[in-house]
Amino acid sequence: MTDSAIAARMLNALEAAADREAGQKTALVSVTIDMLKRADAGSINVGVTRKTKSLVFMSADFVSDAGARIATANSVHKLSQ
């Protein structure tokens, strides 16, 4: 799997999780992705870091099937007003 494919999967997971957490469609404000290693396959774990009245802060890890952390991401999403 390419780094760009991992990044795209992580971004999609972050956006979907932010929308679920907000209960509405959100707009991506910023995202930082750190690629640590290469991997052929893996899974993504997403969590809410913090939530305010207008923003949702998310984090994600891409973990290989063997359990190694491959990439990390942090994002900020704005709630619709």
Buried (B, 14 or more C-beta within 10 A) or exposed (E): BEEEEBBEBBBEBBBEBBBEBBEEEBEBEEBEBEBEEEBEEBEBEBEBEEBEEEBBBBBBBBBBEEEEBBBBBBBBBBBEE
